[in-house]
Amino acid sequence: MKPTTMTFGQAIAKARKAKGLSQKELAALIMKDEEGGAISPQYLNDIEHDRRSPTSDHLIRQFATELKVDEGILFLLAGKIPDDLRRQVTDPAKAAVAFANFRRAITK
């Protein structure tokens, strides 16, 4: 039997419930951007049901902080490479080697 992979939305929902927060409570803690208002409970519901993905690194990092979840795991589940890491790639060949090593490490 093939192991199932948790989605980003499932991870957020599980962590939210473990902290005893409602969707409304968590949504109020997550800001759209540094100067914007909070996300809506409906947007959070859509994320938790995998109908929408977080649109920015900022949102992923806030979920990690508020829910006490490793941000690396959330970036992986969201299928994103953080912008700050992507900007550090100056040699595409080195990045390709790093990805090959990553693949080998997770398939062992």
VEXBA-319552 format. One record per residue (C-alpha): residue number from 1; residue in three letters; chain; x negated, z negated, y. Coordinates in nm, 3 decimals. Layout:
BEGIN
- resi:resn:chain:east:up:north
- NUM:ALA:A:X:Z:Y
...
***
This chain:
BEGIN
- resi:resn:chain:east:up:north
- 1:MET:A:0.000:0.000:0.000
- 2:LYS:A:-0.130:0.095:0.345
- 3:PRO:A:-0.165:-0.195:0.591
- 4:THR:A:0.064:-0.172:0.891
- 5:THR:A:-0.080:-0.174:1.237
- 6:MET:A:0.082:-0.378:1.509
- 7:THR:A:0.177:-0.180:1.817
- 8:PHE:A:0.103:-0.288:2.174
- 9:GLY:A:0.469:-0.372:2.225
- 10:GLN:A:0.490:-0.576:1.906
- 11:ALA:A:0.177:-0.772:2.004
- 12:ILE:A:0.322:-0.850:2.348
- 13:ALA:A:0.657:-0.960:2.201
- 14:LYS:A:0.490:-1.178:1.937
- 15:ALA:A:0.260:-1.347:2.190
- 16:ARG:A:0.545:-1.395:2.439
- 17:LYS:A:0.763:-1.562:2.177
- 18:ALA:A:0.474:-1.780:2.059
- 19:LYS:A:0.439:-1.910:2.415
- 20:GLY:A:0.813:-1.975:2.434
- 21:LEU:A:0.869:-1.735:2.724
- 22:SER:A:1.174:-1.519:2.780
- 23:GLN:A:1.128:-1.157:2.881
- 24:LYS:A:1.251:-1.249:3.228
- 25:GLU:A:0.995:-1.529:3.258
- 26:LEU:A:0.703:-1.314:3.143
- 27:ALA:A:0.808:-1.019:3.360
- 28:ALA:A:0.803:-1.247:3.665
- 29:LEU:A:0.436:-1.330:3.591
- 30:ILE:A:0.317:-0.968:3.560
- 31:MET:A:0.254:-0.792:3.892
- 32:LYS:A:0.273:-0.411:3.918
- 33:ASP:A:-0.055:-0.408:4.110
- 34:GLU:A:-0.260:-0.639:4.326
- 35:GLU:A:-0.016:-0.610:4.618
- 36:GLY:A:0.310:-0.523:4.443
- 37:GLY:A:0.598:-0.719:4.305
- 38:ALA:A:0.661:-0.825:3.948
- 39:ILE:A:0.756:-0.582:3.675
- 40:SER:A:1.121:-0.578:3.577
- 41:PRO:A:1.251:-0.744:3.260
- 42:GLN:A:1.381:-0.398:3.156
- 43:TYR:A:1.031:-0.249:3.187
- 44:LEU:A:0.896:-0.533:2.970
- 45:ASN:A:1.177:-0.474:2.720
- 46:ASP:A:1.082:-0.106:2.706
- 47:ILE:A:0.717:-0.198:2.646
- 48:GLU:A:0.806:-0.445:2.370
- 49:HIS:A:1.020:-0.181:2.199
- 50:ASP:A:0.747:0.083:2.233
- 51:ARG:A:0.958:0.303:2.459
- 52:ARG:A:0.700:0.279:2.739
- 53:SER:A:0.332:0.205:2.760
- 54:PRO:A:0.157:-0.004:3.022
- 55:THR:A:0.051:0.232:3.298
- 56:SER:A:-0.268:0.064:3.413
- 57:ASP:A:-0.564:-0.145:3.311
- 58:HIS:A:-0.438:-0.399:3.564
- 59:LEU:A:-0.116:-0.453:3.364
- 60:ILE:A:-0.298:-0.481:3.032
- 61:ARG:A:-0.536:-0.741:3.175
- 62:GLN:A:-0.246:-0.942:3.317
- 63:PHE:A:-0.067:-0.945:2.982
- 64:ALA:A:-0.393:-1.063:2.821
- 65:THR:A:-0.436:-1.341:3.077
- 66:GLU:A:-0.077:-1.466:3.077
- 67:LEU:A:-0.037:-1.450:2.700
- 68:LYS:A:-0.391:-1.569:2.614
- 69:VAL:A:-0.458:-1.257:2.404
- 70:ASP:A:-0.798:-1.089:2.389
- 71:GLU:A:-0.782:-0.797:2.632
- 72:GLY:A:-0.999:-0.584:2.400
- 73:ILE:A:-0.726:-0.604:2.136
- 74:LEU:A:-0.459:-0.506:2.388
- 75:PHE:A:-0.665:-0.210:2.513
- 76:LEU:A:-0.714:-0.099:2.152
- 77:LEU:A:-0.341:-0.128:2.075
- 78:ALA:A:-0.257:0.056:2.398
- 79:GLY:A:-0.494:0.337:2.297
- 80:LYS:A:-0.695:0.303:2.618
- 81:ILE:A:-1.055:0.271:2.716
- 82:PRO:A:-1.077:0.050:3.024
- 83:ASP:A:-1.160:0.247:3.339
- 84:ASP:A:-1.464:0.032:3.414
- 85:LEU:A:-1.616:0.117:3.074
- 86:ARG:A:-1.529:0.484:3.101
- 87:ARG:A:-1.709:0.503:3.437
- 88:GLN:A:-2.023:0.357:3.277
- 89:VAL:A:-2.053:0.646:3.031
- 90:THR:A:-2.338:0.858:3.163
- 91:ASP:A:-2.441:1.014:2.833
- 92:PRO:A:-2.156:1.165:2.629
- 93:ALA:A:-2.383:1.184:2.321
- 94:LYS:A:-2.435:0.807:2.332
- 95:ALA:A:-2.059:0.757:2.362
- 96:ALA:A:-2.005:0.978:2.057
- 97:VAL:A:-2.254:0.769:1.856
- 98:ALA:A:-2.083:0.448:1.970
- 99:PHE:A:-1.745:0.581:1.855
- 100:ALA:A:-1.890:0.686:1.521
- 101:ASN:A:-2.034:0.336:1.475
- 102:PHE:A:-1.701:0.182:1.574
- 103:ARG:A:-1.517:0.395:1.316
- 104:ARG:A:-1.761:0.295:1.044
- 105:ALA:A:-1.733:-0.073:1.134
- 106:ILE:A:-1.353:-0.083:1.121
- 107:THR:A:-1.319:0.118:0.800
- 108:LYS:A:-1.551:-0.106:0.596
***
